[in-house]
């Protein structure tokens, strides 16, 4: 299983609507055996980009959605403190998404691997850079 962030899903939706394969679809082909998951935070971020609730629901229904629980919230707190202590910040939504992947012990797939690699212990996969996983921290 891998957790995909909103950048991936935005690219995937764009590729599907244009009927032009791109990096997101290519990554999915290369990782066809992996279960796809998104954070509830990503699901919320995606809602802002869809013109209708029906289309958003149809797009999201094929993906496992991982919710927030106390363990994820405290994992996010730990990551926040470490990053703040090193003088680095991360946006709140990205913090929740990273903590979800850490708690589930699964890689995070993103268009922006450099951003997430600041998170200690997080396995990050860039779907546009060949898809080689690398650990943050």
DAJODA-V787228 format. One record per backbone hydrogen bond with DSSP energy under -1.0 kcal/mol. NH is the residue of the N-H (numbers start at 1). CO is the residue of the C=O. If there is no record, write none. Layout:
nh=NH co=CO
nh=NH co=CO
This chain:
nh=2 co=35
nh=3 co=107
nh=4 co=37
nh=5 co=109
nh=9 co=5
nh=10 co=6
nh=11 co=7
nh=12 co=8
nh=13 co=9
nh=14 co=10
nh=15 co=11
nh=16 co=12
nh=17 co=13
nh=18 co=14
nh=20 co=15
nh=26 co=22
nh=27 co=23
nh=28 co=24
nh=29 co=25
nh=30 co=26
nh=31 co=27
nh=32 co=29
nh=34 co=31
nh=37 co=2
nh=38 co=64
nh=40 co=66
nh=43 co=39
nh=44 co=40
nh=45 co=41
nh=46 co=42
nh=47 co=43
nh=49 co=46
nh=56 co=52
nh=57 co=53
nh=58 co=54
nh=59 co=55
nh=60 co=56
nh=61 co=57
nh=63 co=60
nh=64 co=36
nh=66 co=38
nh=73 co=69
nh=74 co=70
nh=75 co=71
nh=76 co=72
nh=77 co=73
nh=78 co=74
nh=79 co=75
nh=80 co=76
nh=81 co=77
nh=82 co=78
nh=83 co=79
nh=84 co=80
nh=85 co=81
nh=86 co=82
nh=87 co=84
nh=88 co=83
nh=95 co=91
nh=96 co=92
nh=97 co=93
nh=98 co=94
nh=99 co=95
nh=100 co=96
nh=101 co=97
nh=102 co=98
nh=103 co=99
nh=104 co=100
nh=106 co=101
nh=108 co=123
nh=109 co=3
nh=110 co=125
nh=116 co=112
nh=117 co=113
nh=119 co=116
nh=121 co=136
nh=122 co=119
nh=124 co=134
nh=125 co=108
nh=127 co=110
nh=131 co=126
nh=134 co=124
nh=136 co=122
nh=137 co=117
